[in-house]
Amino acid sequence: MAKLYFRYGAMNSGKSTALMQVAYNYEERGMRVLIMKPSIDTKGGEKLMSRLGVERRVDIAVRPDMDPLALVRADIAKNGPLACVLTDESQFFTSWQAEQLFMVTVALNVPVICYGLRADFSLQGFPGSTRLLELAHNIEEMKTICQCGRKAMFNGRKVNGKFVFEGAQVAIDMENNVQYESLCPQCYFRERDKFFAEKAAEAAQEPGADAP
């Protein structure tokens, strides 16, 4: 029976690199894979971008209105049997699309391996990754370290080089001066407390702040 795998980790845990290695392993043995990522992830265009400098073109950039099950079914009809479906930045799939990736394993008996983040910069789950956590046959954490050397669990968002803890859930890495840094819980909450303390201090200094 084919299975759905969800391999999650903080930024810099090697998710894209691992995906490309898995694809290479299959193809080296003469097996065909299909690589997809959500179109909302505009970093690299239609390429997977590894921080090690490795890149590879995706087969399908999936829009929010597209059905992954239908896409895989159409690809098999056109190109023949698939050994595996691989998806990157899987947190950006909709909840329904995550369910359809599960259905690829059920209806087509093709294994699916999804790589992505578990939660956003404010520790809220992404709809796609939350549904993958609920449905996946196998869940694996990919580990990395914080700047302090502890295990990193969370993703800190930086804008113009400063950590921020407010804003839209989706802001693509390396666009509009946005960057992400993987953090351990201790460093994450230290930076978060600092951010809100500075914000409160700025509000207290605004004209009329002490008015009744």
QUIZI-V306723 format. One record per backbone hydrogen bond with DSSP energy under -0.5 kcal/mol. CO is the residue of the C=O (numbers start at 1). NH is the residue of the N-H. E is the energy in kcal/mol with one decimal. If there is no record, write none. Layout:
((CO/NH/E) (CO/NH/E))
This chain:
((3/5/-0.5) (3/112/-2.2) (4/137/-1.5) (4/138/-1.8) (5/7/-0.5) (5/114/-3.2) (6/8/-0.7) (6/140/-2.5) (7/116/-1.6) (8/142/-3.5) (10/13/-1.2) (14/18/-2.5) (15/19/-2.3) (16/20/-2.2) (17/21/-1.9) (18/22/-2.4) (19/23/-2.5) (20/24/-2.2) (21/25/-2.3) (22/26/-2.1) (23/27/-2.5) (24/28/-2.5) (25/29/-0.7) (26/29/-1.0) (26/31/-2.2) (27/30/-1.8) (32/83/-3.4) (32/84/-0.9) (34/86/-3.0) (35/59/-2.0) (35/60/-1.7) (36/88/-2.0) (37/62/-2.7) (38/41/-1.5) (40/42/-1.3) (42/45/-2.2) (44/47/-1.0) (46/58/-2.8) (48/50/-0.5) (48/56/-1.4) (50/53/-2.0) (54/50/-2.7) (56/48/-3.8) (60/37/-1.7) (60/62/-0.7) (61/63/-0.6) (62/39/-2.7) (63/66/-1.9) (66/68/-0.7) (67/71/-2.3) (68/72/-2.5) (69/73/-2.5) (70/74/-2.4) (71/75/-2.0) (72/76/-2.3) (73/77/-2.0) (74/78/-1.7) (75/79/-3.3) (76/80/-2.1) (83/111/-0.5) (84/34/-1.8) (85/113/-2.8) (86/36/-2.7) (87/115/-2.6) (88/38/-0.7) (89/92/-1.9) (90/93/-1.6) (91/128/-1.0) (93/128/-0.5) (94/98/-2.1) (95/99/-1.8) (96/100/-2.1) (97/101/-1.9) (98/102/-1.6) (99/103/-2.0) (100/104/-1.1) (101/105/-0.8) (102/105/-0.8) (102/106/-1.2) (103/107/-3.5) (103/108/-0.6) (104/108/-1.4) (104/110/-1.3) (111/85/-2.4) (112/5/-3.1) (112/114/-0.5) (113/87/-2.4) (114/7/-3.3) (115/90/-2.8) (116/9/-1.4) (118/126/-1.0) (120/123/-1.7) (124/120/-3.0) (126/130/-2.7) (127/131/-1.9) (128/132/-2.0) (129/133/-2.4) (130/134/-1.3) (131/135/-1.7) (132/136/-2.9) (138/6/-2.6) (140/8/-1.9) (141/143/-0.5) (144/152/-2.2) (146/149/-1.5) (150/146/-3.3) (154/156/-0.6) (154/183/-2.6) (156/181/-2.5) (157/164/-2.7) (158/179/-2.6) (159/162/-1.6) (162/159/-2.7) (164/157/-0.6) (169/171/-0.6) (172/175/-1.7) (175/178/-1.2) (177/160/-2.2) (178/174/-3.0) (179/158/-3.5) (181/156/-3.2) (183/153/-2.2) (183/154/-2.6) (184/188/-2.6) (185/189/-2.5) (186/190/-1.7) (187/191/-2.3) (188/192/-2.4) (189/193/-2.5) (190/194/-2.0) (191/195/-2.2) (192/196/-2.3) (193/197/-2.1) (194/198/-2.3) (195/199/-2.0) (196/200/-2.3) (197/201/-2.1) (198/202/-2.2) (199/203/-2.1) (200/204/-2.0) (201/205/-1.0) (203/206/-0.9) (206/209/-2.0) (208/211/-1.1))
